[in-house]
């Protein structure tokens, strides 16, 4: 799936979760779900998020960038003895060493990421943030699972697993999914207003 389709799915999921929530949580839920829908592709130097984060859009720079961030959080952990820094260091290390549709697109990657986010958000009583990010992340994996390339679901096994029902992003179905998710989001926005 394309980045814009992942975002559209993340926004639609966030709007669905935010419905009937307190106003102060709604925007955070929508942004968190959208962000979660893009996080698995941090393993690709030209992903939507990496277009904003990386000065150079190549694999070596991506690896160095994320391992450098991991090192900063590791240093902070050693200095402050705060486990949040250790967990953030792990997240960025895993993102740095992952190849595209590898660790970040696996069951193990999702569970480790979800555990770390849950641990951090629980400290600040932000469970809805954890749920939103995790839902966006999970929907990204499901969408990529439906593509012909599939995902390395059982990483570190180097086997791509794809759904028996395939959606080829180049066939135009990706645009249809984007359009349907966008229409659904617009309908939900009108319900929010009324």
Kinemage of the C-alpha trace (Angstrom):
@kinemage 1
@onewidth
@group {chain A} dominant
@subgroup {mainchain}
@vectorlist {calphas} color= white
{ca unk a 1} P 0.000 0.000 0.000
{ca unk a 2} L 1.060 3.564 -0.545
{ca unk a 3} L 1.815 5.974 2.293
{ca unk a 4} L -1.266 8.065 1.587
{ca unk a 5} L -3.483 4.980 1.831
{ca unk a 6} L -1.887 3.989 5.152
{ca unk a 7} L -2.566 7.526 6.430
{ca unk a 8} L -6.185 7.433 5.199
{ca unk a 9} L -6.735 4.109 6.965
{ca unk a 10} L -5.081 5.484 10.124
{ca unk a 11} L -7.236 8.626 10.085
{ca unk a 12} L -10.407 6.569 9.552
{ca unk a 13} L -9.474 4.282 12.447
{ca unk a 14} L -8.609 7.253 14.658
{ca unk a 15} L -11.889 8.988 13.903
{ca unk a 16} L -13.752 5.784 14.702
{ca unk a 17} L -11.948 5.450 18.044
{ca unk a 18} L -12.360 9.159 18.868
{ca unk a 19} L -16.114 9.173 18.366
{ca unk a 20} L -17.901 9.816 21.693
{ca unk a 21} L -14.583 10.474 23.495
{ca unk a 22} L -13.887 13.672 25.428
{ca unk a 23} L -12.928 16.539 23.132
{ca unk a 24} L -9.460 16.832 24.692
{ca unk a 25} L -8.678 13.226 23.648
{ca unk a 26} L -10.193 13.228 20.149
{ca unk a 27} L -7.431 15.022 18.240
{ca unk a 28} L -4.718 13.083 20.075
{ca unk a 29} L -6.403 9.783 19.177
{ca unk a 30} L -6.676 10.720 15.482
{ca unk a 31} L -3.066 11.920 15.257
{ca unk a 32} L -1.767 8.899 17.194
{ca unk a 33} L -3.619 6.431 14.973
{ca unk a 34} L -2.342 8.205 11.845
{ca unk a 35} L 1.199 8.204 13.194
{ca unk a 36} L 0.892 4.545 14.165
{ca unk a 37} L -0.160 3.745 10.603
{ca unk a 38} L 3.144 5.177 9.331
{ca unk a 39} L 5.579 3.855 11.958
{ca unk a 40} L 6.166 0.391 10.408
{ca unk a 41} L 7.600 2.065 7.292
{ca unk a 42} L 10.335 3.828 9.254
{ca unk a 43} L 12.384 0.851 8.029
{ca unk a 44} L 12.332 2.379 4.521
{ca unk a 45} L 14.421 5.506 3.826
{ca unk a 46} L 11.792 7.022 1.516
{ca unk a 47} L 8.714 6.453 3.679
{ca unk a 48} L 6.338 9.324 4.478
{ca unk a 49} L 7.818 9.894 7.943
{ca unk a 50} L 11.414 9.495 6.809
{ca unk a 51} L 10.822 12.110 4.114
{ca unk a 52} L 10.455 14.552 7.034
{ca unk a 53} L 13.095 13.046 9.344
{ca unk a 54} L 16.053 12.182 7.125
{ca unk a 55} L 18.304 14.663 5.339
{ca unk a 56} L 19.581 11.935 3.014
{ca unk a 57} L 17.044 9.422 1.726
{ca unk a 58} L 19.269 6.343 1.624
{ca unk a 59} L 19.519 3.175 3.679
{ca unk a 60} L 22.909 3.855 5.294
{ca unk a 61} L 21.840 7.285 6.529
{ca unk a 62} L 18.551 5.835 7.831
{ca unk a 63} L 20.407 3.168 9.838
{ca unk a 64} L 22.918 5.669 11.253
{ca unk a 65} L 20.146 8.150 12.078
{ca unk a 66} L 18.012 5.708 14.086
{ca unk a 67} L 20.954 4.019 15.814
{ca unk a 68} L 22.217 7.483 16.792
{ca unk a 69} L 18.849 8.295 18.367
{ca unk a 70} L 18.937 4.910 20.125
{ca unk a 71} L 22.399 5.780 21.474
{ca unk a 72} L 21.177 9.129 22.823
{ca unk a 73} L 18.324 7.437 24.693
{ca unk a 74} L 20.710 4.747 25.956
{ca unk a 75} L 22.990 7.479 27.303
{ca unk a 76} L 20.009 9.169 28.979
{ca unk a 77} L 18.995 5.863 30.516
{ca unk a 78} L 22.493 5.291 31.896
{ca unk a 79} L 22.582 8.832 33.273
{ca unk a 80} L 19.021 9.067 34.683
{ca unk a 81} L 18.214 5.369 35.310
{ca unk a 82} L 14.759 5.949 33.818
{ca unk a 83} L 13.424 2.820 32.076
{ca unk a 84} L 11.455 4.963 29.610
{ca unk a 85} L 14.770 6.008 28.052
{ca unk a 86} L 15.869 2.370 27.818
{ca unk a 87} L 12.611 1.436 26.097
{ca unk a 88} L 12.885 4.338 23.652
{ca unk a 89} L 16.467 3.272 22.930
{ca unk a 90} L 15.205 -0.223 22.066
{ca unk a 91} L 12.499 1.124 19.754
{ca unk a 92} L 14.956 3.220 17.763
{ca unk a 93} L 17.555 0.445 17.676
{ca unk a 94} L 15.004 -2.008 16.255
{ca unk a 95} L 13.858 0.540 13.679
{ca unk a 96} L 17.478 1.219 12.715
{ca unk a 97} L 18.459 -2.407 12.172
{ca unk a 98} L 15.253 -3.448 10.416
{ca unk a 99} L 15.158 -3.945 6.659
{ca unk a 100} L 12.010 -2.935 4.765
{ca unk a 101} L 9.036 -5.110 5.687
{ca unk a 102} L 11.254 -6.986 8.122
{ca unk a 103} L 11.221 -6.542 11.890
{ca unk a 104} L 8.804 -3.599 11.967
{ca unk a 105} L 6.310 -5.581 9.851
{ca unk a 106} L 6.401 -8.746 11.966
{ca unk a 107} L 4.311 -10.101 14.810
{ca unk a 108} L 7.343 -9.902 17.076
{ca unk a 109} L 8.022 -6.291 16.036
{ca unk a 110} L 4.424 -5.282 16.643
{ca unk a 111} L 4.291 -6.968 20.063
{ca unk a 112} L 7.587 -5.436 21.227
{ca unk a 113} L 6.592 -2.006 19.937
{ca unk a 114} L 3.124 -2.274 21.535
{ca unk a 115} L 4.631 -3.401 24.847
{ca unk a 116} L 7.072 -0.498 24.904
{ca unk a 117} L 4.386 2.062 23.983
{ca unk a 118} L 2.020 0.541 26.579
{ca unk a 119} L 4.714 0.798 29.261
{ca unk a 120} L 5.457 4.432 28.423
{ca unk a 121} L 1.831 5.581 28.066
{ca unk a 122} L 0.727 3.791 31.253
{ca unk a 123} L 3.243 5.861 33.232
{ca unk a 124} L 1.355 8.980 32.133
{ca unk a 125} L -2.174 7.490 32.274
{ca unk a 126} L -2.592 7.758 28.473
{ca unk a 127} L -4.013 4.344 27.593
{ca unk a 128} L -6.062 5.810 24.734
{ca unk a 129} L -2.780 6.961 23.164
{ca unk a 130} L -1.389 3.416 23.344
{ca unk a 131} L -4.564 1.973 21.834
{ca unk a 132} L -4.594 4.511 18.990
{ca unk a 133} L -0.953 4.073 18.014
{ca unk a 134} L -1.250 0.282 18.233
{ca unk a 135} L -4.404 0.198 16.095
{ca unk a 136} L -2.782 2.342 13.400
{ca unk a 137} L 0.334 0.151 13.469
{ca unk a 138} L -1.704 -3.073 13.294
{ca unk a 139} L -3.834 -1.809 10.387
{ca unk a 140} L -0.636 -0.969 8.490
{ca unk a 141} L 0.519 -4.581 8.896
{ca unk a 142} L -2.863 -5.906 7.753
{ca unk a 143} L -2.832 -3.648 4.678
{ca unk a 144} L 0.696 -4.720 3.696
{ca unk a 145} L -0.191 -8.365 4.381
{ca unk a 146} L -2.818 -8.026 1.627
{ca unk a 147} L -0.242 -6.950 -0.988
{ca unk a 148} L 1.579 -9.394 -3.302
{ca unk a 149} L 4.906 -8.780 -1.520
{ca unk a 150} L 3.401 -9.540 1.891
{ca unk a 151} L 5.346 -9.109 5.126
{ca unk a 152} L 7.931 -11.033 7.128
{ca unk a 153} L 5.245 -11.947 9.645
{ca unk a 154} L 7.452 -14.457 11.459
{ca unk a 155} L 10.671 -12.425 11.471
{ca unk a 156} L 13.550 -13.354 11.925
{ca unk a 157} L 12.521 -16.032 9.434
{ca unk a 158} L 13.277 -14.503 6.049
{ca unk a 159} L 9.959 -15.535 4.485
{ca unk a 160} L 7.400 -13.077 3.183
{ca unk a 161} L 3.841 -14.102 4.015
{ca unk a 162} L 0.965 -12.685 1.979
{ca unk a 163} L -2.769 -13.104 2.252
{ca unk a 164} L -4.541 -15.506 -0.118
{ca unk a 165} L -6.609 -12.459 -1.107
{ca unk a 166} L -4.180 -10.098 -2.813
{ca unk a 167} L -4.618 -6.379 -3.408
{ca unk a 168} L -2.103 -5.135 -5.934
{ca unk a 169} L -1.378 -1.456 -5.153
{ca unk a 170} L -0.553 -0.841 -8.827
{ca unk a 171} L -3.966 -2.088 -9.973
{ca unk a 172} L -5.865 0.973 -8.760
{ca unk a 173} L -7.421 -0.820 -5.795
{ca unk a 174} L -5.068 1.140 -3.544
{ca unk a 175} L -6.721 4.339 -4.811
{ca unk a 176} L -10.165 2.846 -4.194
{ca unk a 177} L -9.230 1.981 -0.591
{ca unk a 178} L -7.823 5.501 -0.134
{ca unk a 179} L -11.044 7.028 -1.518
{ca unk a 180} L -13.333 4.820 0.591
{ca unk a 181} L -11.347 5.522 3.780
{ca unk a 182} L -11.448 9.250 2.980
{ca unk a 183} L -15.223 9.236 2.369
{ca unk a 184} L -15.758 7.288 5.583
{ca unk a 185} L -13.606 9.854 7.449
{ca unk a 186} L -15.564 12.779 6.005
{ca unk a 187} L -18.863 11.157 7.052
{ca unk a 188} L -17.503 10.687 10.580
{ca unk a 189} L -16.330 14.294 10.684
{ca unk a 190} L -19.873 15.459 9.872
{ca unk a 191} L -21.159 13.263 12.723
{ca unk a 192} L -18.623 14.900 15.046
{ca unk a 193} L -19.912 18.339 14.091
{ca unk a 194} L -23.608 17.509 14.419
